[in-house]
Amino acid sequence: MTWLPISTAPKDETNVILAIGETIPDVLDVRVGSYLTTAQALELGAPGRGWLVWNDCCDWFYVEMPWFWMPLPATPDART
């Protein structure tokens, strides 16, 4: 898979892989997240429409503009 422009990412509740920037210099921060509409943002108390991403631990946080995205890979078949 290759990184795609964030402008082409799905704007529904589809979870995708997001490159959200560099939280450590020269290290790309990659998270799973989905797009928040304005209505969803208001409901959750987020500052506005944008991306909700998982923080690796136990909570979600808001990112206004990730750099790139790619789809999640297919789930493996647990029976094999």
NORKASUL-V401828 format. One record per residue. PHI is phi as a letter, one per 30 degrees, with the letter a starting at -180 (* if undefined). BURIAL is # if it has 16 or more other ideal C-beta (glycine too) atoms within 10 Angstrom, else .. Layout:
PHI & BURIAL
PHI & BURIAL
//
This chain:
* & .
b & .
d & .
c & .
d & .
d & #
d & .
c & .
d & #
d & .
c & .
b & .
c & .
d & .
d & .
b & #
d & #
b & #
c & #
c & #
k & .
c & .
d & .
b & .
e & .
i & .
b & .
d & .
c & #
c & .
b & #
c & .
a & #
b & #
d & #
c & #
d & .
e & .
d & .
d & .
d & #
d & .
d & .
c & .
i & .
d & #
d & .
l & .
d & #
l & #
c & #
c & #
b & #
d & .
c & .
i & .
c & .
a & .
a & .
c & .
b & .
c & #
b & #
d & .
b & .
d & #
d & #
b & #
b & #
a & .
d & .
d & .
d & .
d & .
d & .
d & .
d & .
d & .
d & .
c & .
//
